[in-house]
């Protein structure tokens, strides 16, 4: 996947410092942008790990925030008209991760093609039939004159 992600390890948040060591919490937040720097509103955000999965949607300003436990995660971001973005990240305990996700234009085609599909036979000489002339209805002639037929 092509894309740019700027990961900045922030100073531990005050909220994270108030939790006990038995229940550490981290916040992963960020902004979803296109390559020109414009925000992408309502992008789908999914953070997955072996034992957990969290999904959210970016705001109208392209911002998102997920509260979770420390660990290794895969962050997936998608939005209509953009290529899906995926990144493996490690989040340390009692930290706040600030992300800047850049999506590339060009995803989500309306007509998609798959390779390695055998083509359907178009011409097959073994399939043929003859229609007897008597089964065809007579063609209407304009005033029954052959001279008036279109050429």
Buried (B, 14 or more C-beta within 10 A) or exposed (E): EEBEBEBEEEEBBEEBEEEEEEEBBBBBBBBBBBEEEEBBBEBBBBBBBEEEEBEBEBBEEBBBEBEBBBBEBBBBBBBEEBBBBBBEBEBEBBBBBBBBBBBBEEBEEEEEEEEEEEEEEEEEEEEEEEEEEEEEEEEEEEEEEEEEEEE
